[in-house]
Amino acid sequence: MTLPDDITRLQTKMTAAVRDHWKAFLIEGIVLVILGLAAIIVPPLASLAITIFLGWMFLVSGIIQFILTFSARGLPGFTWSLMSAILAAAAGIILLLWPVQGTLSLTIVVGVYFTMEGVATIMYALAHRKQLSERWGWLIAAGVVDLVMAAIIVTGLPGSAAWAIGLLVGINLVFGGTSLISMALAARSR
């Protein structure tokens, strides 16, 4: 069997699976769009909810890692794994006890991320402008958008902490949900 035959068979199976379950993708897409619109309409509430959710995720993962680390304490790296578990649990507790301050911290991290991502995208575009022909301009534009978003978020601190995380997650949910809806509708019509 050749590789193209394997790829063709995999694509056929994936197409059939999406077609068979198009309603599930449609429902998931609709739910994501609704949640995304809610986050865009009320970004402070969404930002706070995301911070609390992350707090629980860190706390639960830290506790699980702590238990698993002690169950394998004879393995190399025990101390580092234990420290990682304690840090995760501590981060979760801090986010749960002080969610507003946690939202501010997360917003700073997002601002720094957008800055670094913008610079990296622009540098990538410049380094590959000959290979990417006319497409490198789109990368420059994406990098500039990242830098503008970072500037808006960082210069607006601490006020931007109330809306930035919720708005960005809301936009992401709307786009993700819309793509699932379009995929489901395309699969239904086949």
N, C-alpha and C positions, 0 to 999 in steps of 0.2 A: 504494500500500500504506500502511495506517495504522500508527501506532505500536503499538496493542494487538494487531494481527495479527502484527507482528514479535515482540512479547513472547511471544505464544502459541506461535508457531513455535519460538522459542528454548527455551521451557519444554518443549515436546514433544521437541525434540532432546536436551536435557539429561536428561530422564526416560529416554529411550531409551538414551542412553549409559550412565547409571548402571545401568539394568536389564541391558544387555549385558555390563557389566563388574563385576557385583555381587560375584563371587568375589574379584577383585583388591582391592576395598574391604574385604571381609570379612577377607582375609589381612592387609592393612595394619592394620586395626583391631585384630586379635588380636595382631600383633607390637607395636603401640604400647602396648596394655594390659599385655603381658608386660614390656616395657621399663619402663613406668611403675611397675608393681608392684615390679620389681627396684630401681628408684631409691628407692621409698618404703621398702622393706625395708632397704636399705643406702645411706642418703643420703650418708654421707661419701665412699663410693667414687664415687657418681654425681656429687657436687659436684666431686671431683677430676677425673673424666673430662670433665665439661663444661668445666672450666677449661682442661684440656689441649686439648680440641677447639677452644675459642675461640682459644687460643694459636696453633694451626696455621692456623685461619681468618685471623687477623690477619696472621700471617707470610706466608702464601701470597698474600693479597690485597695486602699491602704490596709484595711482590716483583713481582707482576704490574703493579700501578700504577706502580712505579718504572720498569719496562721500557717500559710504554706512555707514560709521561711523557717519557722520553728520546726515544722515537720521534717525539714531537710537540713537541719543545722550542721550536719557533718560534711556537707558539700562545700567546695571552695566558694568564696565570695559571700559567706554568711553575713558578715558585718555590713557589707555594702548593700546587700538585699534588705537587711533589717533597717538600715538607715533610709533606704528608699521607701520602705513601707511606712515608717514613722513620718517621713516628710509628706507622703501622699495623704495620710490620715490627718496630719496637722494642717495641711493646706485645705482639706475638706472642712475641718472644724472651723478654721478661720473664715472661710467663705460663708459657712452657715451662721456663724455668730455675728459677723459684720458684713452682710451681703452688699450694702451700699458702698462701703470701702472696697469690697472685692470687685464690684462692677467698675470702680475707678481704676483699680489695678489692671483688670482685664482690658479696659479701654486703652490704657497706656501700652500694654503689650500689643494690642491690635495696631495702634498708631506706629509703633516701632516696626512691626511686621510689614505694614504697608510701605513704610519708608524703605526698608531693606529690599522688599520685593520689587518696588519701583526701580530702584537703582540697579538691581540685578537684571531685571527685564530690559532696561535701556542698554546696559552694558552687553547683554547677550545679543540684542538686536544690532548694535554697532559692530560687534565682533563677527557677526554672520551676515552682514548686509549684502555681501557678494553672493553667498550661497542661497540666500532667501529671496533674492531679486526684489520684486515689488512688495512682498509680504513683510519685510522688515519694518516698514512704516507703521504697520498695525501693532507690532511689538513695541515700538517707541511710544505710540499712542497709549497702549495699555500701561506701560511704565509711567507715563506722565499722569494718567488717571490715578494710579496707585499713589503717586507723590501728592497729587492734589487732595485725595481723600485723607492721606496721612496729615497733611497740613491743616485741613479742616478739623480733623479729630484732635490733633495735638494742640493747636492754637485755641481751640474751644474748651480745653480742660479747665476746670473740672466739670463744667456744664455739659460738655459733649458726652460725658460718661452716662448721663441719663438716657440718651437716645442712640448712641453709636452702635453698641452691640445688638440691641433689639432691631434696629433698622437694617443692619447688615445681614443678620440672620433671617429677617423677614424677606428681604430681597432674594436671598439664597433659596429660601423655601418656595417663593413664588416661581422663580425660574426652574427649580427642580421639579415642582409640581406640574408646571406647564409642559415641561419636556415629557413627563410621564403620561400626561393626558394626551398629548399629540402622538406619542408612541402607541398608546392603547387604541386611539381612534384609527390610526393607520393599520394596526394589526386587525382590528375588527372588520375593516373594509376589505381585507384580503380574502 
